[in-house]
Amino acid sequence: MNRRTWKMPSWLPIDPYILALVGTVALAAVLPASGPAAPVANGFSAGAVALLFFLYGARLSTREALDGFRNWRLHLTVLACTFVVFPLLGLGARVFVPFLLTPQLYHGLLFLCLVPSTIQSSIAFTSIARGNVPAAIVAGSFSSLAGIVITPLLAAGLLGGEGVGFSADSLIQILLQLLAPFLAGQLLRRWTGGFMARHKTILKVVDRGSILLVVYTAFSEGVVAGIWHQVTVVRLLELLVVEALMLAVMLLLTWQGARRLGFGRNDRVAIQFAGSKKSLTSGLPMASVLFGPQASLAVLPLMLFHQMQLMVCAVIAKRRSRDPEARDPEQRTLLVGGSAPAAEAEASRAAGA
């Protein structure tokens, strides 16, 4: 008798990892880490995030990153979209308070607009759409690094007067938890690079397991603090409407704005996917430091936006791949490495990150 491995139906546009996140939230609601268990969970969560960013540093090729900086106009454009245009949209979303958003959900929405771009999914969708993959690699990585400093500073300026516990200690804690492990990974890459290449599946489990642990810790604190009585299903649906509008605006601005700036088609693909996304990986640990017990409400808009951007960008990437001016598969192979089908499969696996 042959055993079949169950897989998510291809027609179901939900990332299985999002289901794991939802399950983690449900677990925190039923069995939150409280009392003596809370500091233990927080300690494991901080260690998992440090490990996560160490692995990011160990994976990124320093030479590849330095070569990618030659396209400085593209990277400045992505940074402007991430840390200038997005925050302006977030400030503009204040008009929806209190009609569509509660003040707490608005703070989370504004925080979502301040976090850096993604790395894996930006690369994956750029590859599927036959765009400039090396540019997406550097743009996503540079955005994540810059966000370690820029995001807390923006949060201090835009949210500092609205209950966010920002201080110099918060910035130092974020630097120690995110930047220091990343730099350590870069320094040790010479000795760890081979191991990383041979154990990609195991490392992906570590990646996602770390985020699930952060989610569990943050939502446990929210359950213990009793803040979930502040959210209703109607409010969540209204939040989704606002986020859908925001994502549509960013996708349009990144594509048409890059065209106006004179970028070629493949660079525009990288700008659109790197400039319109927000990183769950970077945002969660920052929120836990900045918001404390309120972190669960603060990251809720980010978690919803994360799933939405994956669903929408998957459709756009497939359509972009059929553009008449799209890069030939053989040319993509030179950028991604290996055969074109293999690169496409690897990109599809990474898209859930």
C-alpha positions, -999 to 999 in steps of 0.1 A, spaced: 0 0 0 15 33 -11 15 61 14 7 95 0 20 127 16 -7 152 21 -1 185 4 -20 218 3 -43 218 -27 -28 240 -55 -61 260 -58 -60 270 -21 -42 304 -20 -31 301 16 5 296 26 7 266 49 31 286 71 3 310 77 -18 281 90 10 273 113 10 309 125 -27 308 131 -22 275 151 5 291 172 -18 321 180 -46 296 190 -21 277 212 -11 309 229 -48 317 235 -54 283 252 -20 277 268 -2 310 272 33 312 287 26 328 321 41 330 355 76 313 358 73 300 322 71 335 307 107 346 312 118 311 300 98 315 268 111 351 263 147 338 267 142 311 241 125 335 218 154 360 220 179 332 214 159 319 184 158 353 168 196 358 173 201 324 157 179 333 128 199 365 120 231 347 124 220 322 97 210 352 75 245 366 78 261 332 72 241 327 40 247 361 23 278 362 1 298 393 9 312 395 -26 277 391 -41 264 419 -19 293 442 -28 288 436 -65 251 443 -62 257 477 -48 268 489 -82 231 494 -90 228 520 -63 199 538 -79 178 507 -77 186 502 -40 180 538 -31 146 535 -48 137 504 -28 148 521 4 127 552 -4 97 530 -10 102 511 22 111 538 46 96 570 31 66 561 9 52 534 32 54 555 63 37 583 45 8 559 36 7 548 72 4 584 84 -24 589 59 -43 559 71 -50 578 103 -81 591 86 -96 556 91 -95 560 129 -119 554 146 -143 545 117 -124 515 104 -95 511 128 -92 512 165 -62 533 178 -44 501 188 -48 485 153 -38 518 137 -6 517 157 1 482 145 -7 493 109 17 523 112 44 500 126 39 476 97 47 506 74 81 511 92 96 476 91 121 466 63 114 446 32 116 408 29 145 389 15 134 354 5 100 362 -10 114 393 -29 140 370 -45 115 343 -52 89 364 -69 116 383 -88 130 350 -101 95 337 -111 88 370 -129 121 368 -147 135 400 -132 168 411 -119 175 385 -92 209 398 -80 193 432 -74 165 416 -54 190 397 -33 209 429 -24 179 451 -21 162 428 3 193 422 24 203 458 25 167 468 35 167 443 63 201 456 76 191 492 74 158 485 91 176 473 122 184 509 128 159 529 108 128 511 120 133 518 157 142 554 149 111 559 128 90 542 155 104 566 181 95 596 159 61 585 147 49 563 176 69 576 205 41 597 218 15 570 214 25 545 241 55 528 224 82 521 249 111 533 228 144 543 244 181 541 238 180 508 256 154 495 231 177 504 201 207 488 218 186 457 225 175 455 188 211 460 176 224 432 199 196 409 190 196 414 152 226 432 139 253 416 161 243 380 151 241 390 115 277 404 115 289 373 134 274 351 106 292 372 80 325 369 98 322 331 102 308 325 67 341 312 55 338 282 78 300 278 79 290 285 42 295 248 31 273 236 60 246 261 51 246 249 15 243 213 25 215 217 50 190 241 35 159 221 46 170 219 82 178 256 82 144 265 68 128 246 97 150 267 121 139 299 103 102 292 105 104 276 140 121 308 153 93 330 140 66 307 155 83 309 189 84 347 187 47 347 177 38 324 206 57 345 231 42 378 219 6 365 218 10 348 252 19 382 267 -12 397 250 -35 370 264 -21 374 299 -26 412 297 -62 406 285 -59 428 254 -78 405 230 -111 418 242 -102 449 222 -105 432 188 -136 420 169 -141 401 137 -156 432 120 -125 453 130 -102 426 115 -122 427 82 -120 464 81 -83 462 87 -79 438 58 -97 464 36 -73 491 46 -43 469 40 -56 457 6 -58 494 -4 -23 501 9 -8 471 -9 -26 481 -42 -12 516 -40 24 504 -33 23 479 -61 12 506 -85 36 532 -73 66 508 -74 59 497 -109 49 530 -125 73 551 -104 102 529 -115 92 533 -151 91 571 -147 126 569 -131 139 552 -163 145 517 -150 144 488 -174 118 461 -172 139 436 -151 149 463 -126 113 473 -123 103 438 -114 129 438 -85 118 472 -73 81 462 -73 86 430 -53 113 444 -29 96 478 -25 61 466 -18 67 440 9 72 440 46 92 415 66 75 393 92 109 380 103 123 414 112 91 430 124 81 404 150 112 407 172 113 445 169 77 447 179 83 425 210 110 449 221 91 482 213 56 473 223 60 448 252 27 433 263 9 452 234 31 434 208 4 409 199 -20 436 186 10 455 170 20 425 149 -15 415 139 -16 439 109 18 427 99 8 390 99 -23 397 78 -4 419 54 23 392 51 -3 366 39 -19 391 16 13 402 -1 22 365 -8 -11 358 -24 -12 389 -46 25 389 -56 23 352 -65 -4 361 -91 16 392 -104 48 372 -106 32 346 -128 18 373 -151 51 391 -153 68 359 -164 47 360 -195 57 395 -205 71 397 -240 102 415 -228 109 390 -200 144 377 -197 150 344 -215 152 313 -193 188 307 -203 197 342 -192 180 337 -159 199 305 -153 232 325 -153 218 348 -126 201 322 -103 224 292 -109 215 258 -122 188 250 -146 159 274 -152 133 248 -139 154 242 -108 156 279 -101 119 283 -105 112 254 -81 136 269 -55 120 303 -59 86 288 -54 97 271 -22 112 303 -9 80 323 -16 64 312 16 92 328 38 
